[in-house]
Amino acid sequence: MSFQNIKPVDYDFGGSHARLLVSGKQSAGSYCMIEIFSPAGRATPTHRHQHEDETIHMLEGELDVNIEGTTHTFRAGETLYLQRGTAHQLINRSDATARYLVICAPAGFDEFVEICADVLAAPYETAPPSDASKQKMRDAAPRFGITLLPPQNVAFTPA
């Protein structure tokens, strides 16, 4: 039996604070786990993962999740499973930060985060993503089997 004491790495990823808890390198590629702090009004672009199944567990707050065109609200304590290929968008319409875990299996999404994000130092303040940041995501997405779906720009507009 072996274990690792893993030191998380914090990123500004698309205007949200992403804390990489377990990388694919640390799990031998089986999964990655990322804690996300999504400020009020932030949203992901509508997208689908070709290679990973995604599990989202809400820790604090709530998110509206658009799944294949239907919106569902998920609150603290609830868990959502998205099979690879499912179009989805996470939207924080509340006035508080939403905190949730993202677990992708197999790993790979963590490398997308590392390429597209900037390392974040305390006090972990993020800003809305710049045009350059959005372009970096659009450019990197195909390499990771991520399809960004229209309307891409709506996801970056506060709800």
SULFEN-V189912 format. One record per helix or strand. SS is the DSSP state (@ for helix, = for strand). FROM is the first residue (numbers start at 1). TO is the last residue. If there is no record, write none. Layout:
# SULFEN-V189912
SS&FROM&TO ; SS&FROM&TO
This chain:
# SULFEN-V189912
=&9&13 ; =&16&22 ; =&32&38 ; =&43&43 ; =&47&49 ; =&53&60 ; =&62&67 ; =&70&75 ; =&79&82 ; =&88&91 ; =&98&105 ; @&109&116 ; =&118&119 ; @&131&144 ; =&146&148 ; @&153&156
